[in-house]
Amino acid sequence: MSFAGEKTTTETIVVGVAPQKTYASFL
């Protein structure tokens, strides 16, 4: 899922996985 264009693999992982873990914590 790329919404802000191509990013670095690390950035993509941080921006993509971090929110999921945060949502999981809230849920």
C-alpha distance matrix in Angstrom:
0.0 3.8 6.4 9.3 9.6 9.8 10.8 12.8 11.9 13.8 12.2 8.6 10.4 12.5 10.2 8.0 11.2 13.8 13.0 12.9 16.2 17.5 16.9 18.5 21.4 22.0 21.8
3.8 0.0 3.8 5.9 5.8 6.6 8.0 10.8 11.0 13.0 10.9 7.9 10.9 12.6 10.0 9.2 12.8 14.9 14.2 15.0 18.2 19.1 18.9 20.9 23.4 23.9 24.2
6.4 3.8 0.0 3.8 5.7 8.2 9.6 13.0 13.8 15.3 12.5 10.2 13.3 14.0 10.8 10.7 14.5 15.8 14.4 15.8 19.1 19.3 18.9 21.4 23.8 23.7 24.2
9.3 5.9 3.8 0.0 3.8 6.7 7.6 11.2 13.1 14.3 11.1 9.9 13.5 13.7 10.7 11.8 15.5 16.3 15.5 17.5 20.4 20.3 20.6 23.2 25.1 25.2 26.2
9.6 5.8 5.7 3.8 0.0 3.8 6.4 10.1 12.1 14.2 11.6 10.3 14.0 15.1 12.7 13.4 17.1 18.4 18.1 19.7 22.5 23.0 23.3 25.6 27.7 28.1 28.9
9.8 6.6 8.2 6.7 3.8 0.0 3.8 7.0 9.0 11.5 9.8 8.5 12.2 13.8 12.3 12.9 16.2 17.8 18.3 19.7 22.1 23.1 23.8 25.7 27.8 28.7 29.5
10.8 8.0 9.6 7.6 6.4 3.8 0.0 3.8 6.4 8.2 6.2 6.1 9.6 10.7 9.8 11.2 14.1 15.3 16.3 18.0 20.0 20.9 22.2 24.0 25.7 26.8 28.0
12.8 10.8 13.0 11.2 10.1 7.0 3.8 0.0 3.8 5.4 5.1 6.0 8.5 9.8 10.3 11.7 13.7 15.0 16.8 18.4 19.7 21.0 22.7 24.1 25.6 27.3 28.5
11.9 11.0 13.8 13.1 12.1 9.0 6.4 3.8 0.0 3.8 5.5 5.1 6.1 8.6 9.9 10.2 11.6 13.5 15.7 16.5 17.7 19.6 21.3 22.1 23.8 25.8 26.7
13.8 13.0 15.3 14.3 14.2 11.5 8.2 5.4 3.8 0.0 3.8 5.4 5.1 6.1 8.4 9.6 10.3 11.3 14.1 15.3 15.9 17.5 19.7 20.6 21.7 23.9 25.2
12.2 10.9 12.5 11.1 11.6 9.8 6.2 5.1 5.5 3.8 0.0 3.8 5.4 5.1 5.8 8.1 9.8 10.2 12.3 14.2 15.3 16.2 18.2 19.8 20.9 22.5 24.1
8.6 7.9 10.2 9.9 10.3 8.5 6.1 6.0 5.1 5.4 3.8 0.0 3.8 5.5 5.2 5.6 8.1 9.8 11.2 12.4 14.2 15.6 16.9 18.3 20.1 21.6 22.6
10.4 10.9 13.3 13.5 14.0 12.2 9.6 8.5 6.1 5.1 5.4 3.8 0.0 3.8 5.6 5.0 5.5 7.6 10.0 10.5 11.6 13.6 15.3 16.0 17.7 19.8 20.7
12.5 12.6 14.0 13.7 15.1 13.8 10.7 9.8 8.6 6.1 5.1 5.5 3.8 0.0 3.8 5.5 5.5 5.3 8.1 9.9 10.3 11.5 13.8 15.0 16.0 17.9 19.4
10.2 10.0 10.8 10.7 12.7 12.3 9.8 10.3 9.9 8.4 5.8 5.2 5.6 3.8 0.0 3.8 6.0 5.8 6.7 9.0 10.7 11.1 12.7 14.7 16.0 17.2 18.6
8.0 9.2 10.7 11.8 13.4 12.9 11.2 11.7 10.2 9.6 8.1 5.6 5.0 5.5 3.8 0.0 3.8 5.9 6.2 6.9 9.3 10.7 11.5 12.9 15.0 16.3 17.1
11.2 12.8 14.5 15.5 17.1 16.2 14.1 13.7 11.6 10.3 9.8 8.1 5.5 5.5 6.0 3.8 0.0 3.8 5.6 5.2 6.3 8.7 10.0 10.5 12.4 14.5 15.2
13.8 14.9 15.8 16.3 18.4 17.8 15.3 15.0 13.5 11.3 10.2 9.8 7.6 5.3 5.8 5.9 3.8 0.0 3.8 5.5 5.3 6.2 8.7 9.8 10.7 12.6 14.2
13.0 14.2 14.4 15.5 18.1 18.3 16.3 16.8 15.7 14.1 12.3 11.2 10.0 8.1 6.7 6.2 5.6 3.8 0.0 3.8 5.4 4.9 6.1 8.4 9.7 10.5 12.0
12.9 15.0 15.8 17.5 19.7 19.7 18.0 18.4 16.5 15.3 14.2 12.4 10.5 9.9 9.0 6.9 5.2 5.5 3.8 0.0 3.8 5.4 5.1 6.0 8.6 9.9 10.2
16.2 18.2 19.1 20.4 22.5 22.1 20.0 19.7 17.7 15.9 15.3 14.2 11.6 10.3 10.7 9.3 6.3 5.3 5.4 3.8 0.0 3.8 5.5 4.9 6.2 8.7 9.7
17.5 19.1 19.3 20.3 23.0 23.1 20.9 21.0 19.6 17.5 16.2 15.6 13.6 11.5 11.1 10.7 8.7 6.2 4.9 5.4 3.8 0.0 3.8 5.4 5.1 6.4 8.6
16.9 18.9 18.9 20.6 23.3 23.8 22.2 22.7 21.3 19.7 18.2 16.9 15.3 13.8 12.7 11.5 10.0 8.7 6.1 5.1 5.5 3.8 0.0 3.8 5.4 5.1 6.0
18.5 20.9 21.4 23.2 25.6 25.7 24.0 24.1 22.1 20.6 19.8 18.3 16.0 15.0 14.7 12.9 10.5 9.8 8.4 6.0 4.9 5.4 3.8 0.0 3.8 5.4 4.9
21.4 23.4 23.8 25.1 27.7 27.8 25.7 25.6 23.8 21.7 20.9 20.1 17.7 16.0 16.0 15.0 12.4 10.7 9.7 8.6 6.2 5.1 5.4 3.8 0.0 3.8 5.4
22.0 23.9 23.7 25.2 28.1 28.7 26.8 27.3 25.8 23.9 22.5 21.6 19.8 17.9 17.2 16.3 14.5 12.6 10.5 9.9 8.7 6.4 5.1 5.4 3.8 0.0 3.8
21.8 24.2 24.2 26.2 28.9 29.5 28.0 28.5 26.7 25.2 24.1 22.6 20.7 19.4 18.6 17.1 15.2 14.2 12.0 10.2 9.7 8.6 6.0 4.9 5.4 3.8 0.0
